[in-house]
Structure formats: C-alpha cells, structure tokens
C-alpha cells in the first residue's frame, strides 16, 4: 500500500518568485556599485553595451536603469549618460522610510518598533553621549518641566528629548529611522499630552532615562526607556 500525504508529513514548499529581467539586471548593477567596481561619479556603460553584456534587450536595460534612478543609486545627466551617485544616509534610509510610511495606520506595530529601537538607543546614548549631548538633554528636560508645571503640554519637548537621545548615539542612520517613526506617531503623541497627568507621567519617565544617561549607566538607561515606552503604550 502506497503511503499517503498528510498535513504532518507534507514538506513546506514555497513557490519560486518569478523575477523580471530588468529587476535581475538592476540587482547585478547594484552589486557592482556595492562592491566598488562601479564607483561614485563613474559612468555606466552605454545601453547598447549593457544589453550586449547582459544579453537582454535595450528596453530591459532602460527599465533597470530607471529602477536604479528611483532608488537613488544612478542619475541621468544632461547631455547623455548614466552615472553612479554618491551613496548617502538618505539613500540607505529611504527604503526603510517608504515601508514605514505604509504602516502609518498600524499604530500598535509602530509602538512595537519603538520598543525594539529606543531601549537600545538609550543604552548606546548612555555609553556615547558627550558633555555637549548631556547638556542639551538636561536643557530640554528643564524646559519640559517648566511647561508641565504651568499645566501646558510638554509634547514638543518630549519629542525633542527622544530626538536628542538618538543624536547622542552618533549614528546618523539611527537618527533618521527614529525621525520617521516619531513623525508617523505624531498624532498619537498629541493625544497623549492632552492630559496634564499624562504629561507628568511622560516627564517622570524622561527624568529617569536622563539620570541613567548622565551616570553613563547603560543597563539602567535601557530599562528606564522600556518602562517609559510601556507606560506610554498603556496610556495610548
């Protein structure tokens, strides 16, 4: 008797994704740029030459180059020719920002993302913060304290405190990613600070984070951020 397939014994087979020719060509050119074989400012071979090398039609090459232009890796210059662009932090972060922008309605997932990133940011900031960083962090908390004491929202100061923490990591990519996440949560943050009590809770959380960062206590800064974000999530 022949064996029969059951759900328990069936292997998990994922369908093979059919990659379009121009995507494959774009990926190959991207690899050449990443490896340094094609450097910033260097001209790409002509469309005809690329078509011969990849053994595809020129229409495929044009579509591949268009994709590379959209991603910011290649630029077409006036007078003809396609050139490799200087890769900046913006080019690295843009795809991440694009994905996150599509998640704008998913508030809970964005808060989860903060829980992934910000405790580590606080930890690294505690290790790397310079005296100038620490002074800026103290100044913004002082401003937040003044506003909350007057019964005003400290939303702007809270956002700036978190931005300054990211800046204290001295990692530009981290700064940009957090800017995108914070921007998408701006409306939620505004709702949080409508209550004086909630503003005071947020301020107290920031104070605990700052105290740990001032001591360069990495573990304490990380834990204080976790507790702070969990309190925000509960209030939201």
N, C-alpha and C positions, 0 to 999 in steps of 0.2 A: 504493500500500500504506500502510495507516494505521500510525502509529508505535505501538510497544508500550511500556508502562511497565516500567522495570527498577528494581532497588533503587537504582542510581546516580542515576537521574533522578527518582524519586518525591520529591515535596516532603514535608517533615516537618510533619504536621498533628496538632496536639494537640487532643483533644476538649474542647469547651466545658464548663466545670463549671457544673452547674445550681445556682444559688444559691437557697436557700429564702427566701421572702418575709420572714420575721422576721429573717434574717441581713442582708438588704438594709436593712431598717428600722433595725436596730441599728447598722449601719455609717453610715447617714445621721445618726443621732443622735450617734454617736461623732465624726463630722466636725464637727458643730455645737459639741460640747464642746471639741474640739481647736482650733477657730478662735476660741473665746472668745465665740461668740454665746450659748452657754449656759454661765454661769459657776458656780463653786463655790457651793453653797448655794441656787442658783436652782431653783425648782420647774419640773418638766416640765409641759407642757400635759396636760390630763386624757386618759384613754384614749379617750374619745369624740372629743375634739378631734383627737388624733393620728390616729385612724382616719380621720377626715374629711380631714385634710391629706394623708395618705399614700394615701388611697383603698384601704384594706385593712380587713379585719375586726378587731374588738377583740381576738379571740383571738391574732391575729398581733402586735398591739401588746403584749399581756401577755407573750408569749414573747420578744419583742425586749427588753423591759424586764428580764425575768428574766436574759437573757444579759448585759445591761449590769451587773446586780447582781453576777453571778458574777465578772465581770472587775473589779469594784470601782469602777466609774465612777458608778454610780447607787445610791441607797439608798431604801428604802421606810420612811417614818416612821410611828410610831404615830399613829393618828387620820386617816390617809389622805394620799395624795400621794407622788409620787416626786421626789427631789431629786438634783441633781448633787453628787457628793462631791469633796472636795479631793483632787487627784491627788498622791500621794506617791511616793517612790522605790520603796516596796513594790509599788505598783500597776504601776510600769514593769517591775520585775524579776520579778514573779510569773509572767508567761507564759514568760519565759526559764527560770525555775526549774522550772516544770512540764515543759517539754521536756527539760531536763537530767535531771530525776528519772527520766524514762522511759528514759534512756540508762545508768542505773546499771550494768547488766551489761556495757556496752561500754567496758571499761577502756582499751583502746588509743585509742579515739576521745576519751575524756576526757583522756588524757595528751596527745593531739594538741591538744586545746583549750587545755591549759596552755601548750603550745609557741606557740600563737597569741597568747595573752594575756600571759603572765608576762614574757617578754623586754621587751615594750613597757611593762609595769608598772614593771619595774626601771629602764628608761630614763627614764620620767616621774618616778619617785621620785627618781632622781639629780638631776633638774632642780628638783623642787619641795620636797624634804624640808627641813623647818625644823630648827633646832638641837634642838628638843624631839624631833622624829622621829628624828634621828640618835642622840640619847642613848638612846632606847628600843631602837633597833636594836642599839646596842653592848651594852646591858644584857642583851638576850635571847641574843646570841651568847656573852657571858661565861657565862651560865647553862648554855647548851648545852655549852660547853667543859668546865665543871665536871662535868656529868653524864657526858659521854663519857669523861672522864679517870678516872672511877670505874667504868667498864665498864657504865654504865647506858644505857638508850635515851634518845636526845635527841629523840624523836618530837614531844612536845608543844612543846618549844622551837622545833623546826624549823617546825612548823605556825604557831606564833605569829610567827616571823620573817617568813614569807611574808604573813601577815595584816597585819603592821605595814608591810611594803613597799606593799601595796595601799592601806593607810590613808595612807601618805606621798604618794600621788598626789592626795589631797584630792578624790577623785571617789567619791561615795557609791555610784553605780551599779556602778562597778568593784569596790568592796569587796564588795557583796552578791553579784555574779556569782561572784567568786572564792570566797566563803564556800560557795556551793552546790557548786561544782566540788570544792573541798577536802573537803567533807563526804561527797561520793559516793566519793572516793578514800581515805577514812579507813582502810578495811580493808587496802587495798594498801600504804598508808604504814606501817601497823603491822607488816606482814610485812617491809617493807624494813628496819626498825630492829631486827629480831630479832638481827641480826649486829652485833658491835662494829665490825668492819671497815667495814660499810656505813654505820654511824653516823658513823664518822670521815670517810668519803668525802663524805657529805652535809654535815657540818660544814665541811670544807675548801671545798666549793662555796659555802656561805653566806658564809664568810670573804671569798672573792674578790669576791662580789657586794657585801658591805658595804664593802670597801676602795674599790671604784669609786664607790659611792654617797657615801661620805664625801668623796671628791675632787670630787663632782658631775660625774663623767666619764660622760656618758650612754651613749656608744658602748661603753665598757668594761663598764658595768653590764649592758647588753643582751646582750653577748657572754658575759659570765660566767653569766648566767641560762640562756642557750641551752645552754652546756656543762654546767651543773648539771643541767638537766632531762634532757638526753640521757644523762647518767651514771645518773640515777635510772631512766630507762626501760630501760636495759641491765640494771640490777640486778633490776628487776621481771620 
